[in-house]
Amino acid sequence: MNNVVETLATIGTLIVLGAPVVHGVVKYLRSKTKNNNVQLFLGWVDQAVGSLENSDLSGTEKKYKAINYISNRLAANKLVGKFSEQQISAAIEMAVNSLHTSNVESVVQNTSKPEQVGLPTIKNYVNGPVNGGVK
């Protein structure tokens, strides 16, 4: 009888001491899973917006198609109800704005400064006149 009481006391002590550790592990795994789900969701939003951006559809039709695509992906991955309609809509708007901003930045970066033809530079004076002129 004494042995049973000692065993129960040991088990109880292990449960009390181990509960915070188990709770921490569960909390960590939940947050990691949630973070992974958000990353998946944002990736799907980018895919939907990117694939529909150059289509002939109007803005409203594009958004509807993007919402449809994302909803199907959420359903296929058993994540229905994890993201609200407002979150989906806001993520789509954010992806569209990001896409337009990155397109504008790439156009600005790809435009070169016009060459100033005919104006002298320091190099011209150091190395002599350009195009075979007289030194």
URMO-V457044 format. One record per backbone hydrogen bond with DSSP energy under -1.0 kcal/mol. NH is the residue of the N-H (numbers start at 0). CO is the residue of the C=O. Records with the same first field share a line. If there is no record, write none. Layout:
# URMO-V457044
NH=CO, CO
This chain:
# URMO-V457044
4=0
5=1
6=2
7=3
8=4
9=5
10=6
11=7
12=8
13=9
14=10
15=11
16=12
17=13
18=14
21=17
22=18
23=19
24=20
25=21
26=22
27=23
28=24
29=25
30=26
31=27
32=28
33=29
34=30
35=31
36=32
37=33
38=34
39=35
40=36
41=37
42=38
43=39
44=40
45=41
46=42
47=43
48=44
49=45
50=46
51=47
52=48
54=51
61=57
62=58
63=59
64=60
65=61
66=62
67=63
68=64
69=65
70=66
71=67
72=68
73=69
74=70
75=71
76=72
77=74
78=73
81=78
87=83
88=84
89=85
90=86
91=87
92=88
93=89
94=90
95=91
96=92
97=93
98=94
99=95
100=96
101=97
102=98
103=99
104=100
105=101
106=102
107=103
108=104
109=105
110=106
116=114
124=120
125=121
126=122
